[in-house]
Amino acid sequence: MSELHPLSRRDFLKFSAVTGAGLCIGISLTACSQASKTTSDNTFQPNAYLRISNNGAIIISIAESEMGQGVMTSLSMLVAEELDADWTMVKAELAPADRKLYGRQSTGGSSSVREAWQPMRKAGAAARQMLIQAAAKRWSVNINNCRTEKGRVYHDASGQSIGYGELSTQAAQQPLPENIQLKDPGSFQLIGRATHSLDGADKIHGRARFGMDIRLPGMVYATITHPPVFGGKLKQFDAEKARQVNGVQDVISIDQSVVVIAENSWAALQGQKALQIEWENGQLEQVNSVTIRRQLHADLDKIDFTVRSDGHTKEILANTPEPISVEYELPYQAHFTMEPQCCVAHVHDEGCEVWAPTQSPSSAKSVAAKYGLSKSAWLFGKLKKRIDGSDYEDVKLHVPFLGTGFGRRRYADFVKEAVKISRAIGKPVNLFWSREEDTQHGFYRPTALNRLEAALGQDGLPIAWRHHISGPSIGDFHDPDNYGKNKIDNKMVGGAKQLPYAIPNIEVSAVLSRTPVPLGTWRSVGSSLNGFVVESFIDELAHAAQQDPVEYRRKLLQNSPRRLGVLKLAAEKAGWGQPLPKGIHRGIAIFKSFLSYVAQVAEVSVSSDGELKVHRVVCAVDCGMVVNPDGIQAQMEGAVAFALTATLKGEITINQGRVEQSNYHDYPVIRMSEMPKVETYLVPSAEAPTGIGEPGVPPLAAAVANATFAATGIRVRHLPIRAEDLILQS
């Protein structure tokens, strides 16, 4: 997400002089005072987000990465609502990477709508006020007697009206409004209503361009083979057979990896298969899932960080004759994006141009500059960035659609490789990873081992809760100087530290257990781990107290009205407490992440041979004020599919220092026939919008596991859920 810095009114919007027929209203982030310009069709080219053509077309530039989460629609709705635009005239386009215009661009943390809520609405509102000023001046009428509706300004007393396009030149000459007036939410006409996707038609008809779709004159294709063992090195390779493949042009090595250059993608893949490579595997070849698990268990008796200590947890547990004590284990998970990593790069004498499906355009641009420009140009760019906020003007970085991201595309390793290859061969190159390379050389969600202990009072409610986590840390892997043993990575304890239940004595702690497996943020990050653990354990306590899981949570959430709201709504819509068809059982979980609250009820069946099927998932969501209900429903459905894959199928295992899984046959995903019915219900709210892309993931595994317990009496404490663990005893 772009960093939206606090701004004065005058710095907030910069209005440029018009040359031709157009209006520019740009949100000033770090610099919006560059000279304005017009395009050949007299459409004013903005320096930030909004332009209005003289034919009435409204084009909104989206500085977030679009990876299926719907920001091209939702962010455009913010501008269009305050602008009183005719939605049929609104178009969205993906903005290039430009720090001076948009600040630091990085899409993640479910922050896009949340952080754009005020700035992009103000951009639309300011434009609307200027259009009204222009119309009032043109008609010589009082501005207070003018109104706007669907892209036109009206003066009802005289019956006059005029379209925004016709006013664009005059509107741009109006002074910046002294007070930008935002609409009262009660008068919204667009926000809060189901709205069709602006980019949906292009995707359906194949017009949308993803990273793999970029074509340049003289472009070649490349695929890469990395060392199979973590930390391994290239010893030597024989490319004779690869070069014999029709269409293969060359074979080179970069960064301990081997690259096949070819006329087309098929030839590159066939050349890759024909390579004969000898690796130096190193000492990490001895690492496997068994040794990692053993390490986590050994470290579980240690404590590096205590992140929460309320009351006298240790003393109470020590004096409880039989405290409830369990362990939960979660595996590594791959992102497994629909589109494997890819990037088009063209390094030439004047600089470098890159097309990267990245979640972090600013980081990708910096990486492209470092490895695509000469050292002097790179250092000069760093200096300019510090002085005036510009970001490597010799590098142009375009962001096409992303074939999903899930956090994987925050990292720019594939950008670095593409730029290095183009620089080495002197041609534009389309680098793409095979599915096998993508699966075995990613940045994985960490594994984790959890020990939980609790003591119950006479009323069955917990009086003490202890949660201890052993596992590696994403922060430590990428930045050991700032994390490691000296500073906790809050992603490890996300959702555990913030335990919402009213328990008088709580302790949450962690121990860093380093492993050589590369780590990265994964959809909902630490909450995806701790959501399963916390909500499964609270269900265990409810069962031990012989109380209904919903009522049990309700008693412990009296001081958390928004959690109670989604809990009540989910239970009500799922028919909690009402009879179910034979063989169907329910489970519930609730979790807050990225400032949003989600409760989910899963309905499952388990056959006598352990086959688990999820039939229905009911989601109740409180994400503040709703921008596009359709978008939220889509995000919940996607989150359920993503989380259900991890719950029932996904697991990355290590053998001989390398990832064992490679493709869909051994890292399967949920198929359409396995997808449950997903129902989404929204809690009405007057609060500002919060996150939605990730909050649907954390509760799902626990809801399914809790329903599985209701069906079988078997408590699931590790993922994925295996059939052999659920075989019913006769």
Secondary structure as UniProt FT lines:
FT   HELIX           9..12
FT   STRAND          13..14
FT   STRAND          22..27
FT   STRAND          37..38
FT   TURN            40..41
FT   STRAND          44..45
FT   STRAND          50..53
FT   TURN            54..55
FT   STRAND          58..62
FT   HELIX           71..83
FT   HELIX           87..89
FT   STRAND          90..94
FT   HELIX           99..102
FT   TURN            109..110
FT   HELIX           112..139
FT   HELIX           143..145
FT   STRAND          146..149
FT   TURN            150..151
FT   STRAND          152..155
FT   TURN            156..159
FT   STRAND          160..163
FT   HELIX           164..172
FT   HELIX           185..187
FT   TURN            191..192
FT   HELIX           200..204
FT   TURN            205..206
FT   HELIX           211..213
FT   TURN            217..218
FT   STRAND          220..225
FT   TURN            230..231
FT   STRAND          233..238
FT   HELIX           240..243
FT   TURN            246..247
FT   STRAND          248..254
FT   TURN            255..256
FT   STRAND          257..262
FT   HELIX           265..274
FT   STRAND          276..280
FT   HELIX           283..286
FT   HELIX           289..299
FT   TURN            300..301
FT   STRAND          305..310
FT   HELIX           313..318
FT   STRAND          324..330
FT   STRAND          332..333
FT   STRAND          342..348
FT   TURN            349..350
FT   STRAND          351..355
FT   HELIX           361..372
FT   HELIX           375..388
FT   TURN            393..394
FT   STRAND          395..398
FT   TURN            406..407
FT   HELIX           408..410
FT   HELIX           413..425
FT   STRAND          429..432
FT   HELIX           435..440
FT   STRAND          444..445
FT   STRAND          448..456
FT   TURN            458..459
FT   STRAND          462..471
FT   HELIX           474..478
FT   TURN            480..482
FT   TURN            484..486
FT   HELIX           490..493
FT   TURN            494..498
FT   STRAND          505..512
FT   TURN            523..525
FT   HELIX           526..544
FT   TURN            545..546
FT   HELIX           549..556
FT   TURN            557..559
FT   HELIX           561..574
FT   TURN            575..577
FT   TURN            582..583
FT   STRAND          585..593
FT   TURN            594..595
FT   STRAND          596..606
FT   TURN            608..609
FT   STRAND          612..622
FT   HELIX           629..648
FT   STRAND          654..655
FT   TURN            656..657
FT   STRAND          658..659
FT   TURN            664..666
FT   HELIX           672..674
FT   STRAND          677..682
FT   TURN            695..696
FT   HELIX           698..712
FT   HELIX           723..725
//
